[in-house]
Amino acid sequence: MHNELKGWLEWLGIEEPILHPLHGDASSRRYYRLETPLKGMVMDASDSKESVPVFIGIGQRLMDAKVRIPTIKSYELNKGYIFLEDVGSTHVFDKYNAGNASLYYEKAIETLVKMQETPSQGLEPYDANFLVEEMNLMPQWYINEHLGKTLECLEERNLLESFNLISKEVLSQPQGIFVHRDYHSRNLMIDSNEEIVVIDFQDAKEGALTYDLVSLLRDVYVKLDAQEMQRLILLFRDLKGLGVDDETFMRWFDFTGLQRHIKILGIFARLSIRDGKEGYLKDIPLTLKYIIEIGSKYPELDGLVHLLKSV
């Protein structure tokens, strides 16, 4: 624990702060729980200081839209520190494992509908280039680096065709919506009032209607029952008041899920190889299963499915 962070907290008037490191996320940020009489969480983003103003700006947008996030109590832009409200340590993920998830998933859907009213002006758009660029992490990190396989020219071309097709489908649904980008069971906390608290929102972009819905319901850390998932998908559609038939809406949902999971396959491999975070490897089988299962529903993605089954 470096003294500079403690010094900053003392400067805020917190005497002799006692900090307990918490399990970090996939980024270079570090989190601590303050255990002195004054409770709080401290985010140390000193390795990525540029993310702090972004975090604060997006946090402000969410608060203005009445989305519950941890209150930002203080920050130091030059050092990359943020002092936040401590909202406890219960995630929707924990409720899923406790077997009483339905209520919390419904609340998460309601929160998502509210979050999508957050203004997205000025956020980077999820355009065709970015969607394909993200999917390209998969052949680079999962196939080449993780599996140690090299693709033939034809395989590469087929893969790119699949990526372009998926990207086109993602862009065919309503756009220009505030997208959290990681709206899943481990980034949704439950406070003492049983309210959903959204965290880890600093990478928000402007993009497709179903992106965050997919993150929540086809979560790479937990597999929801198919019937329950269907119920929640339609709950979202109805709360949004969308006059879209089931088949069209499911196609949007499926293709957006494919884009996300193809990207995540690459990211999990990269986290292990480049960043030494091997814990993410255990989540690769479920991610891969989603891609093969969903891809198999659409004949136009036979090439992608065949490739992933054969490598």
PyMOL commands that set and color helices and strands:
alter all, ss='L'
color gray80, all
select helices_A, chain A and resi 3-11+46-48+51-64+92-98+102-115+128-135+137-146+153-171+211-217+226-240+246-273+278-295+299-310
alter helices_A, ss='H'
color red, helices_A
select strands_A, chain A and resi 19-21+30-35+39-44+72-76+81-84+177-179+188-190+196-198+205-207
alter strands_A, ss='S'
color yellow, strands_A
deselect
rebuild
show_as cartoon
